[in-house]
């Protein structure tokens, strides 16, 4: 993405806010009460950025969250929701109409989660990952197949359904790449395959996969060698975790992959694409705060 040119904040922002109010009133046919409420939000946001000495192209979702945490606190929940909506529209205008923001932050403004109804992301810690791989056997054909599946789930963050859909033609061994054709968001994606994962797949193909006309990578090991189902992939992944003494399920591997990307410095936009999500909100459910810092502060863990 091309970086927007920085523009002076103090002299431009008041004019930008006035122009936005005119734009909004013309496009929405809004009344005086709504326009005054929008003016209140944009004026406060401008003052917050000025006080924080943040230029428009440098605004991040952290700045937006910081502003809302201060500005929205005195208001009722219904009013907070309304002001979030007004700010979302303003940010969309700055990005789409004025080309002043580096990213479209509008879609990242979400309401406070209903904690009683949400489930925290569940992921494996480093010592649990080591335990999993230390306890993964690969002597029999079934064990080699499970070993390859675990690698794909942990190192590439694939869903059981995506693992079951991989074909022999989707893998480029010379380029160490996997092409995912059938993703949930209907956008194919090329993923680099780590060397250890490539070796695990090769070991399964050479040492376990039966000769069959089916092009799916993972098939049953007994005649008639049908492609393996997503449910069965999930059962094998969960079984591998339980055999290592971990009270976890197959999706914990995918959550852990997302957390690893977060800790490696990947932006939420990148993580969204790597996970194959339709929306940023879906990705956000996979991510918690910076997990290394959280573990150090809350659990006194040295990593």
C-alpha positions in Angstrom: 0.0 0.0 0.0 1.3 3.5 -0.9 2.0 5.7 2.1 -0.1 8.8 2.3 1.7 12.1 2.5 1.7 13.7 5.9 -0.3 16.9 6.2 -0.1 19.5 8.9 -2.6 18.6 11.6 -3.3 21.8 13.5 -4.1 24.0 10.4 -6.0 21.4 8.4 -8.1 19.5 10.9 -10.7 22.2 11.7 -11.3 22.7 8.0 -11.5 19.0 7.3 -14.1 18.6 10.0 -16.2 21.5 8.6 -16.0 20.0 5.1 -17.0 16.6 6.5 -20.1 18.1 8.1 -21.2 19.6 4.8 -20.5 16.3 3.0 -22.4 14.3 5.6 -25.4 16.7 5.6 -25.7 16.6 1.8 -25.2 12.8 1.5 -27.5 11.8 4.5 -30.0 14.7 4.6 -29.3 14.9 8.4 -31.1 17.1 10.9 -29.6 19.8 13.2 -29.5 17.5 16.2 -27.5 14.8 14.5 -25.1 17.3 12.9 -24.4 18.9 16.3 -23.6 15.4 17.7 -21.3 14.7 14.8 -19.6 18.1 15.3 -19.1 17.3 19.0 -17.4 14.0 18.2 -15.2 15.2 15.4 -14.1 18.3 17.3 -13.2 16.2 20.4 -11.3 13.7 18.2 -9.4 16.6 16.5 -8.5 18.0 20.0 -7.4 14.6 21.2 -5.1 14.1 18.2 -3.7 17.6 18.6 -3.0 17.0 22.3 -1.3 13.7 21.4 0.7 15.2 18.6 -0.5 12.6 16.1 -0.6 13.3 12.4 -3.5 12.0 10.4 -1.5 9.4 8.3 -0.1 8.0 11.6 -3.4 7.3 13.3 -3.7 3.7 14.5 -6.6 1.8 16.1 -4.8 2.3 19.4 -5.3 6.1 19.1 -8.9 5.6 18.2 -9.5 3.3 21.1 -7.7 5.7 23.4 -9.9 8.6 22.3 -13.1 6.6 22.7 -12.1 5.4 26.2 -11.8 9.0 27.3 -14.6 10.6 25.3 -17.3 8.0 25.6 -17.0 7.2 29.3 -19.6 9.7 30.7 -22.3 8.6 28.3 -24.9 5.9 28.4 -24.3 2.7 26.4 -26.8 3.7 23.7 -25.1 7.1 23.3 -21.7 5.5 23.2 -22.8 3.2 20.4 -24.1 6.3 18.5 -20.8 8.2 18.9 -18.8 5.2 17.8 -21.0 5.1 14.7 -20.3 8.8 14.0 -16.6 8.3 14.4 -16.6 5.3 12.2 -18.3 7.3 9.4 -15.7 10.1 9.8 -12.8 7.7 9.6 -14.3 6.1 6.5 -14.6 9.6 5.0 -10.9 10.4 5.8 -9.8 7.2 4.2 -12.1 6.8 1.2 -12.9 10.4 0.2 -9.9 12.3 1.4 -7.1 9.8 1.2 -5.7 11.0 4.5 -5.3 7.8 6.4 -2.8 5.0 5.9 -5.4 2.3 6.8 -9.1 2.0 6.8 -9.7 2.1 10.6 -13.4 2.4 10.4 -14.0 -1.4 10.3 -11.9 -1.9 13.4 -14.1 0.2 15.7 -16.1 -2.4 17.6 -18.4 -2.1 20.5 -17.4 -3.5 24.0 -17.7 -7.3 24.1 -20.4 -8.9 26.2 -18.1 -10.7 28.5 -20.7 -13.0 29.9 -21.3 -14.4 26.4 -17.8 -14.5 24.9 -15.2 -17.1 25.2 -11.5 -16.1 25.6 -9.1 -17.4 22.9 -7.5 -20.7 24.0 -4.0 -21.2 22.9 -1.0 -23.3 23.8 2.0 -22.0 25.6 5.6 -22.7 24.4 6.2 -25.5 26.9 2.9 -27.1 25.8 3.9 -27.0 22.1 7.2 -28.6 23.0 5.3 -31.3 24.9 3.0 -31.9 22.0 5.8 -32.4 19.5 7.9 -34.5 21.9 4.9 -36.9 22.3 4.0 -37.1 18.6 4.8 -40.7 17.4 5.5 -41.3 13.7 6.1 -45.1 13.4 2.9 -46.3 11.8 1.1 -45.0 8.8 -1.7 -43.5 10.9 0.9 -41.7 13.1 2.7 -40.3 10.1 -0.6 -38.9 8.7 -1.5 -37.3 12.1 2.0 -35.9 12.4 1.6 -34.1 9.0 -1.8 -32.8 10.0 -0.5 -31.4 13.3 2.2 -29.6 11.4 -0.3 -28.0 9.0 -2.6 -27.0 11.8 0.1 -25.4 14.0 2.6 -24.0 11.5 0.1 -22.8 8.9 -3.0 -22.3 11.1 -5.3 -24.4 8.9 -8.8 -25.4 9.8 -9.6 -29.2 9.8 -11.8 -28.5 6.8 -8.9 -26.9 4.9 -6.5 -29.7 5.8 -9.0 -32.3 4.5 -9.4 -30.3 1.2 -5.7 -30.1 0.3 -4.8 -32.0 -2.9 -1.5 -33.3 -4.1 -1.6 -30.6 -6.8 -1.8 -27.8 -4.2 1.7 -28.5 -2.9 4.8 -27.3 -4.7 7.7 -29.2 -3.1 10.3 -27.2 -5.2 9.0 -23.9 -4.0 7.9 -25.1 -0.6 4.5 -23.5 -1.1 0.9 -24.5 -0.4 -2.0 -23.1 -2.5 -5.2 -23.0 -0.6 -8.0 -23.1 -3.2 -11.1 -23.5 -1.1 -11.0 -21.1 1.8 -13.9 -19.9 3.9 -13.6 -16.4 2.5 -13.4 -17.6 -1.1 -10.0 -16.0 -1.6 -7.2 -18.4 -2.6 -3.9 -18.0 -0.8 -0.3 -19.1 -1.2 1.4 -20.0 2.0 5.1 -20.8 2.5 5.6 -24.3 4.0 8.2 -24.5 6.7 10.9 -27.1 6.1 9.8 -29.3 9.1 6.2 -29.3 7.8 7.4 -30.2 4.2 9.4 -33.1 5.7 6.4 -34.3 7.7 4.2 -34.2 4.5 6.9 -36.0 2.5 7.3 -38.7 5.2 3.5 -39.3 5.1 3.3 -39.5 1.3 6.4 -41.8 1.0 5.8 -44.0 4.1 2.0 -44.1 4.6 -0.2 -42.7 1.8 -1.7 -45.6 -0.3 -1.6 -45.6 -4.1 -5.0 -44.3 -5.2 -6.6 -42.3 -7.9 -7.8 -39.7 -5.4 -5.9 -36.5 -5.5 -6.6 -35.5 -1.9 -3.5 -35.4 0.2 -5.1 -37.2 3.2 -7.0 -40.4 2.6 -8.1 -43.4 4.6 -5.4 -46.0 4.9 -7.7 -48.9 4.2 -9.5 -49.8 1.0 -11.3 -48.0 -0.8 -9.0 -45.1 0.3 -11.6 -42.4 0.3 -10.6 -38.8 1.2 -10.6 -38.1 4.9 -13.4 -36.0 6.3 -13.0 -32.7 8.2 -14.5 -34.2 11.3 -12.0 -37.0 11.2 -9.1 -34.6 10.8 -10.4 -32.7 13.9 -10.6 -36.0 15.8 -7.0 -36.9 15.0 -5.7 -33.5 15.9 -7.6 -33.5 19.2 -6.4 -37.0 19.9 -2.8 -36.0 19.4 -3.2 -33.2 21.9 -4.9 -35.4 24.5 -2.2 -38.1 24.0 0.3 -35.5 25.0 -1.6 -34.8 28.2 -3.1 -31.5 26.9 -6.7 -30.7 27.6 -7.2 -29.0 24.3 -9.0 -29.3 21.0 -7.9 -29.0 17.3 -8.8 -25.3 17.1 -6.3 -24.5 19.9 -3.6 -25.0 17.3 -5.1 -22.5 15.0 -5.5 -20.0 17.8 -1.9 -20.5 18.8 -0.8 -19.8 15.2 -2.7 -16.5 15.3 -1.1 -15.6 18.6 2.3 -16.4 17.2 1.7 -14.0 14.3 0.6 -11.3 16.7 3.7 -11.7 18.9 5.9 -11.7 15.7 4.6 -8.2 14.9 2.1 -9.0 12.2 -0.7 -6.5 11.7 -4.2 -7.6 12.2 -4.9 -7.1 8.5 -2.1 -9.6 7.7 -3.4 -12.1 10.3 -6.9 -11.7 8.9 -5.7 -12.8 5.4 -3.5 -15.6 6.8 -6.4 -17.0 8.7 -8.8 -16.6 5.8 -11.4 -14.5 7.7 -14.1 -12.5 6.0 -13.9 -9.7 8.6 -11.5 -8.1 11.1 -14.0 -8.8 13.8 -13.6 -12.6 13.2 -9.9 -12.2 13.6 -10.1 -10.2 16.7 -11.9 -13.1 18.4 -8.7 -15.1 18.0 -6.4 -12.5 19.5 -5.9 -11.4 23.1 -3.4 -8.8 24.4 0.3 -9.3 23.8 0.6 -12.7 25.2 4.3 -12.6 26.1 3.8 -9.5 28.2 0.6 -11.0 29.7 2.4 -14.1 30.8 5.2 -12.2 32.4 3.0 -9.9 34.3 0.1 -12.2 35.3 1.8 -15.6 35.5 5.4 -14.6 36.3 6.6 -16.7 33.5 10.0 -16.3 31.9 9.9 -17.1 28.2 
